[in-house]
Amino acid sequence: MTASVGGAKGQTTPVLRANSVDVDVRDGKNLYKKYWTVSPGLKKDVYYAHRFRTSNRITFITDVDSLSFQVEPGKTYGFIILLAGKDSCYTEISTIRTTYHKTPDQPITRDTLPFALGQDNRIYVQGTINRSEPLRFFFDNGADNTIVFPSAFHKGLRVTFDDSVQNNATGGSQIRQTSNINHLELSKMVWDNEWVMYINKQLGDNADGTIGYDVFQDKIVEINFDEMIMVIHDKPFHIDSSYARFDMNLNGGDVPFIKTSLFIGGSEFPKTLMFDMGATGCLFLNQQYLSKNNLYGKMRVIGNGARSGAGSGSFATQLAVLPKLVIGKFALTDLPINLPLPSAGNADAEELGMDVLKRFNTILDYQNNLIYLRPNRFFSSPYKAFTQTTR
């Protein structure tokens, strides 16, 4: 049974007992395994709930206890995680972030957002934060929040940093400054009370920041590379049979994974990979998978390089050629893929990047956890790694 301690005006603050820092979170219908990390060093740790319209149930599950809240939009719910019986970690569930509205105000059925395909293969859209000058964002369905980079402040961005968070990213983990209440606009879509994180590093192709999947997490997102538009649907719509349907496997988190098969040396290796529109390359495999399947040395190596991201570090990689990748009924051949060297340290990501994903018109159905793919005009285009010098 969950304990509680005295609070202001006779109220009690719920206490959740834990012996491990790893906590599962059930947010509505989705269960995320080891999604939350207890951080005694933070003054306050905030969990931002998935967007919903009326009411939702959120449960934190530790190794020895659980605590549930029936939450409503626009509110916060505080509790304490008591770690190993001695460290009190103040934690808050915030439901302040809500779904977007339109300006001028009118019912939403679908909204079209034009985009550009960057030199780095990413999807770029234009928007503003707190009525700044237009900012250039790349869409990253692997990110769960809006992020700004230093260049945004040269375009009139003004935010009040009032909190911080531990950010785990490729290249290492760092404490990032955050801002809780902000006004985001993309085309005619408006979000109030948006949470923004600052990364003091320039990423992307002249990017000022990123837009994460979370602003659309209660929508159906259609990405059409033939017409260079994103269409945000509020309700289900007819999807023709030329699209192949896949389960959106969440694997205990928010980022979707999709089933694929790799063909190397005449053998098939089934593999579930992260569907990551923030990654620029084709395919990345980790050391554990490569060693377990004895794949080092089985593919032709064409270059060397380094992998980095939002963190300050990087690690060495090889660029090799994968003979064939099959996604559903679609096959791609002779793909350049990144392999971390066995000595590269903790390189645990396994992902499909945008040099593969840009080849498919895509529908991300966040309402039903489904992905739809259909080949587009880029399907047979050269891979970036083959048109650039590798090192």
N, C-alpha and C positions, 0 to 999 in steps of 0.2 A: 504493500500500500504506500502511495506517495505521501511524504511528509510535507509540512508547510511551516513557515516562520512568520512572525509578526511583521506587518507592514504598516503603511501610513493609515491613520484614522481607523485603527482596529482591523484593517484588512490583513489577510495572510497571503504570503507569496509561496506558491507551490515549490516544492523541492523534489528534484529527480535524482535518485542515487545512481552512481556509476563507478565501476572499478576500471573500466577501459575508456580511453579517449574516443574510441570509434562508436558512433551512434547511428542507428537506422532512423529514417524519417518516412512516415507514411503521409503523403500530402494528397488528400482526396483518394482517388482510386490507385495511385501509383506508390509503390514501396521502393525506396532508394536505400540499398544496403551500404552501410559504412559511409553514408553521405555527409554526415556532420562530424566535425572534430572538436572536442572540448578543448578550449584554449584558456587556461588559467591566467595567462599574461595579459589578456584583453580586459579593459574596463567593462565593456559590454559587447556581446556578440549577437548579431542580428540575423535571423533567418527570414528571408523575404519569401512569403508564400506565393505559390502559383496563383495566377490571376483567375478569378471566378466572379460570378454575378450575384449570388444571393448569400449562401452559407456554405461552409466547408469544414471538414474535420481534419485536424493535423495531430499526429501522434509522434512523439519522440520515444525511441526504444533503445535502452542501453542493455548491457550484458546482465543487469540484475533488476531492472525496473522499467516502467513505461509511464508516460504522461500524455493525456489527450486534451485538446482544446476544440470546442466548436466555435469557429471564428467567423466574423463578418467583415465585409470590405471596409477599409478606411480606419482600422483600429490596430492597437498593439497589445500584446499579451506577454507579460514578463514572468519568468520563473528562474529558479536557481538549479544548476547542475552541481551536485556535491560529489566531487571526484575523490575517490579513495577515502571518503570520510573526513577529509580535511580541507580541500580546496573548493571554495565557493565560487562558481563561475556564473555570473549573471547573464542570462540569455533572454532574448526577446523575439517573439514572432511578430512580424509586421505584415499587415494586409493593406497597407496604404496604397501600394501600386495597384491601379485598376486598369481595365482595358481602355483602348483609345476611344475618343469621340471625334466628330468631324467639325470643321469650321467652314461655312456656317453650319450650325447644328441641324442634322437631319438623320433619318434612319440609315444604318449601315447595311448594305448588302454585299458590295465588293468595292475595292479601291485599287487603282492601278498606279504603280510606282515605277517610273522608268529607271533603268540602271545602265552602267557602263561596265565592260569587262576590262579589268586592269591588266597591265603588263605582267603582273604576278598571278594572273588567272582568277583573282577574286572579283566578287560582285560589289560595285560601288554605287551608292545612292547619296543623294544630297538632302541635308536637313539642317535644323538649327537647335540649339539648346539655350534656353533663357533668352530667346530672341537675338541671338548672336548673328554675325554674318553667316552666309551659307557655309556649312561644314561638309567635308567629304568623308563619308563613313564606308567601311566595308562590312558586309553582312556576314556574321560568323554564327552559324547555327550550333557551334560548339561552345559559345559563350552565353552565360546566363544573365548578363547585365550590359548596360551601356558603358563604354570606356572612352576616355578622351586622352589624346597625346599632347605633347607640348605645343605643337603648331596651332592647336585650337585656340590657345590664348592670344595668338597674334591676329585672330579673326573676331575679336570682340567677345570671346567667351568669358562669362563671369559666373563663378560658382562659389558657394561657401562650403569649405571642407569642414565637416563637423564630426567625423568619425574615421575609423580605419578598419582594415580587414586583412587577414592573412590570405595572400593570393598565390595559389600553386599553378605554375605554368611551365611550359617547355623552357629549360634553361635555369630553373630554380624557383624557390619560394621566397616571397618578399612581403613586407607589410606595405599596403597601399592606402593612400588617403581616399576617403569617400565623401560623397555629398548626398544627403537624403532627399531633399525636396527640390525638384527641377522640372522645367517645362520643355518637353521634347516635341518637335514637329517634323514630320516627314510628309511632304506633299500637303494634302488637306487633313492628314491624320494628326491628332493631338493627344499627347499623354501628359497628365499632370502628376505631380508627386513622384517623379522618376528618380531612381537611385543611380548615381554616376560614380564610377571609379576612375582614378587618375593613374596612368602608367607613364612614368617620366622617361619615355623612350619612344622614338619614332618608329612605327611599324608600317608595313604596307607600301603601296604605290602612291606616294604623296597623300597619305591618309591623315585625317585629323582625329580619327577614333574608330570605334566599331559599334555596330548595332547587334546585340545578341538576339538569340531566338526568343527570349522571354517576352519581348513586346508583342509577339504574335502567338504566344503559346496556347491561346484559346481559339485560334483561327485555323484556316486551311490556306497554306501559302503555295501559290502556283508560280514557278520560275520558268519563264519562257526565253531561252537563249536565241531562238530564231527571231523574235520580235524585241528582245532586250527589255522585257518588262517583268515586274513582279506583280501578281494580282493577289490581293488579300481578300479572302472570302470569309464572310461571317457565318454562312450556312453551307451545308453540303450541296454539291452540284454534280451534274452528269460528267463522268470521266470516261472517254471512249476507250474501246478495246485495244487501241494501239499502244496504250500504256500497260506496262507490267506492274503488278502490285506486290509489295513486300511488307512484311511485318516490320514495324519500327521497334527494334529491340532496344530497350533502354539500359539493360545490363546494370541496374542498380543506381543509375544516375539520370541526368537530363539529356545527355547527348545521344542521338540515335545511332544504332549499329545496324548493319545489314549483312546478310549471309552472302558469301562469295566462294569461289573455288579457284585455287592457284594450280597451274599445270607446269611442272618442272621435271625434266628428264623422263618424260613418259608417265609420271605419277601425278595423281590428283591430291591436293591438300585443301580440304574444306576449311574455310576461315571466316569468322564473323569479324568485320572491320568497322571502325568508327566512321560514320558518314559526316565528314568534317569540312565544311565550306570555309573554314578559316585557314586550312592548310593549303599550301600553294602547289605542292608536287603531285605525283601520281599515287604513290603507295609507300607506306612505311611499316616495317615489321620490327619487332623487338628481338633482343638477343635470346630470350628464353624460347621463343617460338622457333627461331632459326636453329638454335642448338638442339632442341628437342627433336626436330625433324631432320637434323643433319644437313641443313641447306647451305651452310657456308661452303663456298667453293663449287657449288652446283650451278651457279649462274655466271654468265660472262660479266666481268667487271670492266667498266668503261671509264671510271674516274673516281676521284676522291673529293671529299668536301667536309662540311661541318653543318650541323643542325643547331638552330637557335630559335628563340621565341621571345616572349615577353620578359622572361627572366634574364639575369645578367650573364649566365654561363652558356656554354655550348659543348657539343661533343662530336667526335670524329665519325664520319660515315664513309661508306663506299657507295658508288652509283653502279648498279648492276642492271641487267636486262632480264625481265621476267618473260618467259616464252608466251604464256597465255593467262588471262584473267577472265573468268566467267561470272557475270552478275545476272542471275536468272536465266533468260534466254539469249542474252547479249554477250558476245565474246570480243575481247580486245587482245591484240597480239603484240609481242615485242615492246613491252612497256619499260621505261626507265624507273627503277624503284630504289629507295634509299635503305641501306642496311647499316645499322650501327656496328662499329667494330666491337669485338668481344670485350675490349678494355674500356668501352665508352661509359661505363658506370650505369646509373639507373635511367635507362631509356626505355620506358615501359609502354609508350603509346603504340597503338596499331591502328592505322587509319587509311582511308581513301581520301585523297586530296583533290583539289579543284582541277588539276590537269586531267583527271578522269571524270569528275562530276560535271564539268562544264560541257561534256559531250552528250548530256541527257537533259531534255526538258523534264523538270522535276515538280512533283506535288508533294509537299510535306503536310500531311493531314494530322495536325496536333490534337484534333478532337477525337480521333479514333486510333491514333498511334499507327498510322500507315504511311508508306512511301510509295509513290508511283513514278516510274521512269519510262522515257521514250527517247530514242536516239534523235539528235538534232543535226544541224549543219556542221557542227564541229566534230562529229563522231569519228571521222577518218583524218582529221587534221594532224599535222606533225606534233610530237610532244616537245614541250619547251626545252627539256634537257638535251634533246638532239639538235636543237637550233642555237644553243648557247655553248660557250666553252666551259668545260668542266675542269676542276682542279683536284 
